[in-house]
Amino acid sequence: MSSAASENAPNHVSDWSLAVLRTTGLQYNPPERSWRPSVHLTIPACPNLRFSPLVLGRDGQIQNARTMSLELPHSTLDIRVNYGSQRRDARQRLVAFAYQLSLGDLAEQQRRQRQEGDRVPNQESAVQQSATRTMFVLSFDFVCHKITGAMGTLLSTHLASHSNHVANHQSEGGEQPEVSFTLLEQLLCTFTPYAELSVAGRLPENRRDERIEKVLKYMKKEWSLVVASLLALAGINAAIFGLAPGTVFPIDGPARRVTVLGAITAGLGLFLDSLIVFIYYNADARMFERTATCVDGTYFYFCVCSRVPTMCMLVSATCLAAFLLIVAWAEWRSAVIVLSLLAGVAMSLQLLVYGFEQTLECAGWCMRGIRRELVGSSAGT
């Protein structure tokens, strides 16, 4: 859970402004679509001081964000995240997360983390600092427990005794392991997620699963898109096969061959993509890591295999474009030439502009050199 706390007094903590921003790392399976998590803040020293619950969305973002003022630095603050239905007649609640901390110790912890933030790079750290505002992040993976009356024993230890965990979480999120790649691996990193997976494999176990899940989610989306594209290409190639020999547009030998090549690559890509989806679609991070690195302990062969359906889609689309251009060439060659040139200029416009600028710069350099030579020769005479 992320909360922003600003300190108005630099030397002592007398006034706190607490704003809950978002939640991360909460694992739950809501029984209904109407269930939403909500954050409840209470101060045991002031039972009469009550804050309205903050309702979260399904993505963890705060829907009714607001700032709350606190003036009790030495008291403890109870933070509890409940899951419950938004219907009025619903009374059942599930405790997903509970934490207790002292505002005074939190201020000391934040000042110490601000001093360390100037020396340690912090990319995805658990604590994010600024000059006047400090972000304090509590991220834990708790399984939902059903409660009956009392909150149970989910309260964790005090923040002062929990500082080692925060420091470890900060170092794990901010530091990235250095991975050296060979020339072949660098080439593979240009069109595959080999670099991301290699870096994730060297992270600690609690950070590795999160990084692998992100890559796997991206790969699943790509495989689904490739399957849809290959199905469309295979359908077009099958329709071309059904054309009669005496159609309006002539289909000669080159057009037939590129059509056959496109159909072959579309069929192979569709089969391979379906096989990959069958193996990895329901896999979690641990199962994906075991399956993808079962040969030599690296993701090299998996990254190569994962891009084969995409390459088949590219070849099949190229063959379909070649077939259409060959058929159109036989009927209207000038239109094919003009439109192809326009498309080529539009796609390479950046390179053309760069080349033109370099040519002008080179011409200016040559003219300045010739001018210097002429001035020098005239001065010598």
N, C-alpha and C positions, 0 to 999 in steps of 0.2 A: 504494500500500500504506500503511495506517495503522498506526502503532506508537506506543504510549504509553510515555514514558520519564520517570521521576520522579527528581529530584536530591535526595539526602539532605543534602548539604553545600551551604550557600548560596553560599560564596565560592569554592570550588574543587570540581572534579569528581573524586571519589574512589570513588564507588559508584553504579552505574547499575542500574536495574531495567527491563528491556526486555520488552514484551508486544506481540506482533503481534495486531492486532484484526481487520482485514479488508483486502481488496484491491479496487481500483477501476481501471477503464480498461484492463483486460487483454483484448485481442482474440484469440480463439482459436476453433478449430473442432475439438473433440476427435473423433478417429476412432471412439471407442467411448463408450458410456454409462458404462462403468466407469472411465474416465479422470478423474482429479481433479488440480488443481494443488496443489503443496506448496511451502512456504517453507523454505529451507535457510540457516542463519546460521553463519558461520565467522569466526574471528579469525586472520589470517595469522601474527601474532606468537606465537600459542599454538596450534600445530597439534594438540597433544594435547587441547585443550579442545574438545569436540564437543557440539553441541546436537541433540536429536532433531528430525527434520523436522516441521513443522506442516502438517497436511493441511487443505485448504480445501474447502468445498462448492462446488457449481456456481454459487451466488449470490455467492461470494467471502467468505463468513463463515468464521471459524476454527472448526473442529470440536473441536480439542483444545488450547484456549487455556491458556497458563500463562506465568508470569513467570520471566524468566531474569536472574540477577545478573551484572553485568560490573564489573570493577575495573581496567580498562586504558584510561584516558581518552586516551592518546596513540597508541594503536594504531588500526588501521583495521578496519572491520567489513564483511565481504562479505555482501550479501543477494542471494539467487538464488531465483527462482521457476521450478520445473520442472513440466511436465505429464507424467504417466505413469499407466499402468494400476495399479489396486490389486491385481491378481492377483499371486501370488507368483512365477510363472514369467515375468513380464514384465520385460524389461531395457531396453527402449527408453525414452528420455527426450527431451523437448523443452524447451529453455530459452526461457521466455517473457519473463523480465525479470531483469536483473542490475544491481547497483549497489554501489559501494564508497564508504565515507565514514569520516571520522575522528570518534571520539566527542568529542574535545575541541573540534573545530570545530563539531560539532553542538550542543554545550552553549552555545557563544558565539552561534551562530545563533539558538537558542531564546531566550536572554536578550534579544537584540536584537528578536526578533519579539514578545516579551511587552511590551516598552516601546512598540513601535509599535501593539500591539493596543488600547491605551487610547485612541488617537487615531483609528484607522481602524475603521469598522464592518465586521464580518466575518460575513457571512451564510453563504456556501458556500466559505469560504476554504480554501486548501490547508494552512493552519496554524491550529489552534485552541488557545487558551491557557486556563489556569486558574492559580490562585494556587500550588498545590503540584504540579500535574501538567501536562505539556506534551504536546500531540498534534502529531506531525510526520508529514505525509502526503506520500508519494511516489506520484504518479499519472502514468503514462506509457502511451502506446499503442504497444506494440512488437508486431510480427508475429513469430509463433513461428518459430524457426530450429532445424533439426535439427542436432544436434551428434554428433561422433564422437570421443569421448575428452575433449579439452580443452573448456573452456567457450567458447572462441572469443573474438571481439573485441567482445562486448556490454557490457563494463564501460564505464560513462560516466566523465566527468571527476570530479574531486574536488569535495566539497561547497563548499569555499571558492571555487572558480572557477565554481560553479553557483549562487551566491547570487542573481545577477540574475534567473535563470529563476524561482526561488522567489518573489522579490519581485513579478515581473510576474504570476505565477500567483495570488498573493494579492490583488493589486489587481483583477485581472479577475474573481475569484470574489466579492469582497466588495462592490464598487461596482455599483450598478444604474443604468443610464441613465435620465434623466428624459424621459418622453414625455407631451406634452400632447394631449388629445383634445377634439374638438368635442362639441357636445351630442348629435348623432346617433351619433358614435362611442362616447360614454359609454353611450348606450342599447344599442348593439350589444354592449358589453362585459358587460352584465348577463346575457346568455344565450348568449354565444359566447366562444371563447378568443381574441378579438381583442387584448385587452390583453397576454396572454402572448406571442403571436406578434409583436406590435409591439415589445415589449421585447427579445425574442430577435433580431429583425432589426437592432437597434442594438448588439448585443454583438460583441466580437471573433470572428473566424472560428472559433477553437478552442473557444469557449464557445457559439457560436450553434448548432452542430449538436446539441450535447447537449440544449439547451433545446427545440429544434424536435422532436427525437426523442421527448421526453417528451410534448409536446402531441399529436404524431401517434399515439403509442401509445394515449393516452386516446381520441382520436377514432376510432381503429379499433375499440376495444372498444364505443364508443357505436354506431357504425354496425352492428356485428354484432348488438347487442341490439335495435336498431330494426328490422333485417331480420326477426328472429325474431318480434317483436311484430306487425309488419305482415302477416306470413304467417298468424299466428293470426287477426287481424282479418279478413283477406280470406277465410279459410276459413269463419268464422262468417257473414259477409255472403253468401257463396255458398250456405251452407246455408239461410239465410232466404229467398233467392230461390227455393229449391226447395220451399217450403211450399205446400201446396194451399190454394185459397181457402176451403174449408170446414173449416178447422182448429178446434181447441177455443177458442183465443183469437182474437178478431177483429183483423185487420190492416187498418186503414182508411187513408185518404189520407196524414195526417201521418206515420204509422209507415212507410209505403212510401217517402215522400220522404226521410226521414232515413236509411233503409237504403240508398237509392240514393246519397245524398251520402257516406255512410261507405264504400261500396264504391268510389266514384270516388277518394276521397282515399287509401284503402288501396292501390289499384292504382297510382296516380301515385307515392305514396311508395315503394312497393316497386321500381318501375322506377328512380326517381331514386337511391335508396340503392344499388341494384345497380350503377348507372353510376358513382357516386362510389367505391364499393369497387373496381370494376374499374380506375379511374384511379390511385388512391392506395394501394392495399393493399400492393403490392410496392415502393413508392417509398421511397428513403432520404431523409435530411434535405436533401441538395443538390437532388435531383430534385423533392422536394415544394416546396421554396422556389421553384424556377424555374417549376413548373406553377401554383402558387397565386398568384404575383405577376406573371404574364405580361401582364396587361392594363394596370395602372397602377402597378405596383411596390409595392402594398400588399396586405394580406390582407383588405380590406373585402369584396370580392365573394365570396371563398372562404368567409368566415365566414357570410355570408348564405346561400350555396348549401348549406353543410354542415348548416344547421339546417332546411332545407326538409323532408327526410324525417321529422325529429322532429315538425315542425308537422303534417305529414300524419297521422302516427300519433296525435297529440293530437286532431285533428279527427275522425278515424275512430273513436277510442275514445269521444269525446263523442257522436257520432251513434249508436253502439251502445248507450250508456247511455240516451240519449233514447228510442230505440226500445223498450227494455225498460221504461222508466217509462211510456211511452204505452200499451203493451199492458197493463201492470199497473194503470194508472189506470182502465181500462175495467172491471176486475174487482173491485178492492178499493182504493178511493180513500183511506180512512182509514189503511190501512197505509202507503201511499205517502207521505202527509203526515207521519205520525209518524216513520217511518224517515228521511225526508229532513231533518226538523228535527233529529233526533238527530245525523245525520252533519254537518249544518251547524254545530251547536253544538260538536261535537268538533273540527272543523277550525278554527273561529274562537275557540276557548277562550282563547287568549292575548290576543286583541283584546278579548274580553268582560271578562276580568279586569282588563286595563289600563283600559278604559273605566269599570268599576265603581270602581277605585281613584281615578281622576281625578274621578269624580262625588262620591265621599266627601270628597276633598280640597277640591273646590270648595264643597261644602255646609258643611264645617267652616270654610272661610274666610269664607263668608257669615254663619254663626252668630257667629263672632268679631267681624265688623264690626258686626252688629246689637247684640251685647252691648256693644261699645265705645260705640255711639251711645246706648244706654239708660243706661249708666253716666254718660256725659257729660251727658245731659239731666237725670238725677236730681241730679247734683252741681250743675248750674246753678240748679236750683230750690231 
